[in-house]
Amino acid sequence: MIYELRIYKAMPGRLPDLLNRFQSNTLRIWEKHGIRQAGFWTTLVGESNNHLTYLIAWESMAERERKWPAFTTDPEWISVRDESEKNGPLVANVANSFLQPTAFSSVR
């Protein structure tokens, strides 16, 4: 199992819209593609309270390479994304990393 850590820096004032897009649409579309979230967080104390951080659980990089492009090219996702950004982009920057649990991790 590997985990993809994604950190979105929302555009000023747009974090509520980004959270709404995930809650109302993105997670449902992910489910259709077999993409499994492992958790979502907003920053309470830290560098910025304008960040959304989340983890996606993948069986392997091969699974990610198969499912992520299918999601990003899904016409429903493109429509949802475009509609949610009709007043401008929601995200200023996305950082992502792929994490592998250690032998002693409580998360596998």
N, C-alpha and C positions, 0 to 999 in steps of 0.2 A: 504494500500500500504506500502511495505517496500522497502528499498534500500540496495543493497549489495555494499559496498565500497571495492574496490580491488586496492591495490598498488603493482605494480611490480617493483622490483629493477632489472634493466637490467644488464647483464654481461657487463664489460667494452667494449665499442665500439659497442655494439649490439643493442642499443636502436633504431637506424634507421631500422634494420631488424625486430624488434618486432613491430614497428609501421606499417611497410609494411605488416606484416602477418595479423594484425588486419584489415587494410584497404582493402587488396586484397582478403582475404579469410575468416577470423574469423567472421566478421559481417554478411556475406552472409550465413554462416552455422548457426549462431545464428538465423537469420531470419527464416530459415527452421524449427528450433525448437521452434519458438515463443518467443525467448529471446529478451527483449527490453533494449537497452542501454539508459541511461539517461545523458550521457556525458563522454567525455574523456579529460584529461589534461596532459600536461607535465609540469615539474617544471621550472619556469622562474627564481625565486629567492627562495632559501630555502636550506634545508639540502643537497639535491643532485639534480643535473640536469640530473640524470640517472634514474629517476623514471617515470613510467607511472601510472597515477591514473585514475580510471573510476568508474562509478556507473551503476548498473543494476537495473531496476525497476521490482519488483515482486508484484503480487497481494497478495501473502501469502508465508509462508515458505513451505507449501504443494506444491505450484506451483514450487518453486525452487527445492524441493526434487524430483520432477517428471522430470523437464526439464534439469537441469544441468547434471545429470548422462547420460541422453540420448545424450546430446551434447558431453560429454567427451568420450563416447564409440562409437561415430559415426565414421565409417571407413574413411569417407572423412576427418574429422577433424584429425584423427590419421595420415593419409597420409600427410596432409598439415603440421602438427606439426613436423613429422619426417623429411620431406624434408627441412623445414626451419631451422632445427637444425643439418643438415648434417655436418656443420663445427663447431659444439659445441652448447651447450645450449644458449638460448637467455636470460633466466631469472635466477637470482641468488636466489631470494626470493620473495614469494608472501605473503602479509598480507591481510586479509579480515575481515570485520566487517559487521554486519547487523544493519541498522539504521531505526528507526521508526520516522516519522515526528511528531513534537509537534503540539498541537492544534493551535498555532500561526504561524506555518511555512508557508512560501509562496509556498513551494513545498509540494504537497499532495501525 
